[in-house]
């Protein structure tokens, strides 16, 4: 990666941002949400909303929440589409789930609102939520992690599909097709069947599992033993592991055949997703706010990653190995071709009659 732009924000970010193919959207401590052009870092619009949560983006609409309301705006302009007042405080950032956005409200309410107009689709009362639950959604439902319990709710009506208790305190879940991956402070990464909640396998590490990401072949996870591992998603067999030079602070992310780990120094480290060989690293002056935003489809000459730092900056990075740059012209040190030995000079002989 190389730096394409470096933008100073009006104030530090209050949470991690989100991006689409045109812009990056960042909530600020000053009570605003700003939209930056992804290629230049120039601010295209801003709105007043005091939010401490990561926004969500879907179908050209940005969904942002304050403590007691949810706002939907056009991603291209920030024009408001609808606003819904909430009768309770949010506990965690909203999660997109098919055609709805799911909210976990204090003290124990799980509520889904339709993306089209913000009307309520369903609600469910949870049992004894913890102080720090996490949540992830896909097209068919939502998974809520609460202390050591993983619970799956259906998309259409919010009915309870399954729940399972695991060991330790669980980290944020990752839904990847037919698998739900979740790490724990008991040093295990667990793989559950998305449809049934059945434990498929578990893999032990040497420290708390921070989080995981997956593609169609492997699941990649980082733990506090300072190791990054790749396992086969089907059976949990280890494919490779690599030592990290930094203490990981967030789950890894994967795109374009590489795995990226966020830490303190270096801030970003990239590895070949197939072999685990180190690909690159990137140093930053400040600590990273949340997980770097990455585009799952790399395009030559385009910014592919956005890093938000705790000191109030947003940085756009582009992949240098897709730039197809011609090497710089240099003088020839040797002449082309092959040196030939000189034939000996032969004097002509006179013919006499």
Residue, then its C-alpha position, 0 to 999 in steps of 0.5 A: x500500500x501507499x498513501x493516496x491522501x491524508x485528511x485532518x478531520x474537524x475532530x477525532x472520530x467517536x467510532x469507526x467508519x464505514x465506506x462504499x465505492x464512492x465515499x467514507x462516512x465517519x462519526x465525530x466527537x464534535x457531534x457530526x457525521x462527515x462523508x469524505x470522497x474515497x479517492x481524494x479525502x475531500x469532505x463532500x457533506x456533513x450532518x449534525x448527529x451525535x453518534x458513538x456507533x459505527x454507521x451502516x451502509x446499504x443500497x445507497x442509504x446511510x443508517x446512523x444512530x444516536x443514543x435514542x434515534x435512528x436516522x437514514x440519509x442518502x449516501x450521495x448527499x446526506x439528505x434525510x430520508x426518515x428518522x425514528x425515535x427510540x424509546x430506549x438507549x442503544x447498547x451496541x451499533x445496529x447490524x444490517x440483516x437482509x431488508x432490515x436493520x437490527x437494534x439491541x436496546x436497553x435493557x433486553x430488547x432486540x428490535x428490527x426496523x425495515x430499511x425502506x421506511x423505518x417501521x418496525x418489522x419485529x421485536x424480541x425480548x432477550x434473557x439477561x443481556x450482558x454489559x457488552x453484547x455483540x451482534x452480526x447479521x446476514x440475509x437469513x438472520x442475526x447472531x447475538x453474542x452475550x457473555x458466553x452465549x450465542x443466539x440466532x434469530x430468524x430474519x422474517x419474524x425474529x423468532x429464536x432459531x437456536x442458542x448455545x453456551x460456550x466457554x469463556x467470554x466470547x468475542x464478536x461473531x463472524x457469519x460466513x455462509x454456513x459457518x458462524x465463527x466466534x473466539x473466546x477468552x478460553x483461548x478457543x476459536x469455535x465454528x458453529x453451523x449457521x442453521x442449527x448452532x451445532x458445534x462443528x469444531x474448535x481450535x485452541x490458541x495460546x491466548x484470548x482469541x480477538x476475532x476472525x474473518x473468513x473467505x470461501x477457503x479458510x478462516x483467519x484469526x488472531x489471538x493474544x499469543x501474537x500469532x495469526x493462523x489460517x484454518x480450513x473452514x470445513x474441519x478446522x485443520x491449520x494451514x499456516x501460522x505466522x508470528x505478529x510483530x505487533x499486538x493485535x487490537x482488532x479482528x483481522x480482515x481479508x480481501x484480494x488474497x491478503x489478510x490484514x492485521x491491525x496493531x500498534x506498531x506497525x499499525x497494519x501488517x499484511x500477509x499472503x492469504x494462501x501461504x501466510x508469507x508477509x506481504x507488507x506493513x504500514x507504519x502510522x503516527x497514531x493508533x488505529x480507530x477500529x478495523x481498517x475499512x477495506x474494499x473486497x474487490x481491488x481495482x487498479x489505481x483506486x483507493x482500496x483501504x481507509x484507516x482512521x486514527x485516534x488523533x483525528x485523521x483519515x488516510x486513504x491507501x492504494x495497492x502499489x502492486x496493481x499500479x502497473x508502473x513502468x520502471x524508471x529509465x536508466x543508462x545502459x551499463x552494458x551494450x546489448x548482444x553477445x561479444x564476438x571474438x575477432x578473427x585473425x587477419x590473414x594476408x593475401x598471397x600472390x599467385x605466380x604463373 
